[in-house]
Amino acid sequence: MDLQLKDQVALVTAASRGLGFAVADALAGEGARVVMSSRTQAVDTAAERIAQRGVYPPLAMQADLTKPLEIKRLVEKTLDAYGRIDILFINAGGPDPGNFMDLDVSQWEAGMKLTIMSAVQLCQAVVPAMIEQQQGSIVASQSMSVKQPVENLTLSNALRPAVVGLMKSLADELGPRGIRVNTIHPGWTQTERVDQLVKNRSQTNGTNENRERERITRAIPLGRMGTAEEFGRAAAWLASPAASFIHGQALVVDGGETRFPL
């Protein structure tokens, strides 16, 4: 299938590793002009890895998504470089793990900045350009926790549904202007973030990491965790013109773990 992404400009945040990197890699592989951001210089090396595949070299930029001025500068530099933004892929990593009584107010405030306000500020910066273009695609990466709470992830369980509410509202507001808005929700996927969550869960439960991984995969009908590449391909399709009539939806990429009515 041709995803019709050739020469489309895609801004992918938190893209130096894990799921963000996989999305940037998939988009670049389909011919998109990708701008990758991360709060560290690791994004430079990540962009070089993608460029070595022989695709159009991604543009790497540093930006801390908890700082509004850095978000504004990231979007301005992207527009300066390419003159447009066709795809915004919102990704900001995950807030701290922990049960409710383990979390203090500062962690809640940091989680809101990272998870909710980064999405708000990215959209505030990008949407005016998309309105002027009269087209665009926004995809926010969140978590299967919006459908089904995940053990020891109280912040994620509480904060990520707010982003879905924002995106649903934007879908109503921006659809008539030619801008599609969707969310995508990874389940257990083999990344460094998940390695850390498994380690944290084993410490909390007094077990070991292999035991926790077995517990996790038993709950997944496909019998395994996903790969970052599988998620990247799904996200690239959802963001692309090939999914042109998919709008206001929440796509769960979790091997069938979450069970909820249609």
N, C-alpha and C positions, 0 to 999 in steps of 0.2 A: 504494500500500500504506500502510495506517495502521500506523505503528511503535508505537502505543499508548504514546507518551511524554508525553502531556498531563499536566501537573502532577507528573511524576516529578522528583525532585531529583538533579541531576548535578553532581559536582565534577570539574572538568577542570583539571589542572595544566599549567604552562608554556603558558598559553593566550593570551598577548598578541600572538602572531604565528604564522605558519607553520602547521604541522599542528595544533597545539593550538588555535589560533584557529579553524581550519576545523571542527574537531570541535565546539567550543563553539557555533559558528554553526549547524551542522547540527542539533544537539540543541535549541537554542533555537527554530529554525525549525519543529521538530516539536512545540513546545509544552512542552518541559521547562523547569523552573526551574533555571537554570544558575548555578553558582558558578565563576568563573574566577580562577585564581591565576597570579602571575608574581612574580619577585623584584624587579621594578621597577614604577614607577608607570605604565608604558606599558599595563598591564592596564586602567587606568581608561579610557583612550582606546579600547582594543579593545572594552570592554563597551559604551561609548557607540555605537560603530559598529554593533554588533549590535542595540542598542535602537532605533536609527533605522529599522530594518526594520519596526518596528511589532509586534515580538514582546514577550513578557514580559521586562522589563529584567534582564539578568544582574547578579549581585552580584560586584563585583570586589574581590579581596583580594591583598595582597602576602605572599609567602612564599618564602623561600630553601630549596629542597628539600635542600640539604646540611646544614641545621641542624634537628636533631630537635625542638627546642622550637617552631620556627616551623611545622613540620608539625603538631604537636599543637595549636597555637593555630588554625591554618587549619581543621582538622577540628572543633574545638570551636565556632568561630564559625559554621561551616556548620550544625552541629546546633542552635545557639542560634537561628539565623535561620529554619530550616525544620523542625526537629524530627526529621529523618530524612535519610538519604543512600541513594538507590536505585541510583545509578550512580557508580562511581569510575573515572575515566579517568586512568591513570597515564602521564604524559609528562614527560620531564625534559631534552629536548634531547639532544645527542650529546657524548660525550667527545672529547678532542683527537684530530685526525687524526695520522697518522705511521706509519712503519714501526718495527719492534721496536727497532732500534738508535738511532732518533731520540728515543725516549721515556725519560724518567728516572723514578725511583721516585716522585717527587712527583706526576707526571702519572698514574701507575697508582693511587696512593692517592686522588687527586681524582676519577678516573674511577669508582672503586669507590663512593665516597660519592654521586656524582651518579647513576650508573646502577643500582647494586644496592641500596645502603642506602636511597635515597629510596623505592624500591618496597617494601622491607621495612617501613620506618617508616610509610608511608602505609597499608599494609594493617593493621599493628598498631593504628593509630589508628581506622580505619574499620570493620574487620571486627566488633568487638564490637557496634556499632550495627546492622549488618546481621543479625547473629545474633539480636539482640533483635527485629528486625522479621520475622525468618524469611524474608527474601528480600533479593536484591540482585544486582548485576551488576558485576563487576570486569573491566576491559579494560586491559591493559598494552601501550603502544605501544613497540616495539623497532625492529627493522630486518630487512631481508632477509638481512643478514649472519649471522643465526642459522642460515640454511639453506645459505649459500654465501659464503665469505669475500670481502670487498670490498678491492680494492687500496688500500693506504695507510691502512687503518682498523683497525690491529691491536687497539687498545683496544676498539673496538666488536665486532670479531670474537670477542674473548676474553671480554668481560664480559656482553654481552647474552644469550648462552645460559644464563647463571646465572639471569637473571630468568625465562626460560622455564621452567627447572627449578623455580623457586619457584612459578610460576603453575600448573604441572602438579600439583605437590604440593598446593597450595591447592584445586585443582579436586577432587582426591580427598577432601580433608578437609571442604570446605565444601559440596560438591554435596548431600549428605544433609540439609543445613540450609537448602536452598532458595537457595543463592547460586551463581550461575554465574560461572566464571572463564575468561577467554580471553586470547589475545594477538593483536596485529595488527602486521604488519611491512611498512612502506612500502619500496618500491624507490626508484629515482631519481624524485624529485618536485620540481616547480619551487618552491623556497623559497629564502630567504636563506641558510639552512644549506647547501643544495646549491650555491648560487653560490660560497660560500666553499670548499667541498670541491673544486669544479672548479678554482678559482683555485689552491688548494694543490697539486692534482694536476699542473696545467700547470707550476708552478714546479719540482716534484720531477722531472718527466719532461723538462723543458727544451723544452716545446712551447708552444702557446697555448690559450686557453680554448675557442675554436671547435673546434679539433682534438680536444680532450678531450670536448667535448659530442657530437661526431660519433661518437667511439669508444663512448661510453656508449649512444647511441640505436641504433647498429648492433646492439648485443647485446640489444635489447628487441624481441620479435616484433611488438609493436604500432607500433614505429617512432618512438616519441616518449617523452618523460618524462610522468609523470602530473601532474595538478593537485592542489593542496591540497584543492579542493572535492570532487574524486573520492574522495580519501582520507577526508574528513570524512563523506561520505554512507555509505561502507562501515563506518566506525567507529560511526556513529550506529545503523546497523542491527544490528551485532554486539552493541552494548551494550543494545539495546532488547528489550522483551518479544516483539517480532516474531520474534526469534531464540531463542525460549524453550527449544529443545532442542539448541542449539549450546553445547557445554560442553567445556572442556579442549582447545580447538583453537587452532591457530596459523594465522591467515588472512594470506596474503601478498598484498599489493596492489602489484604491480610490473610489470604489463603482460606477464607471462609470462617474465620474464628468468631467474628461478631454475628450475632443472631438477633435480628430485629424485624418487625413487620414492615412490609412495603409501605 
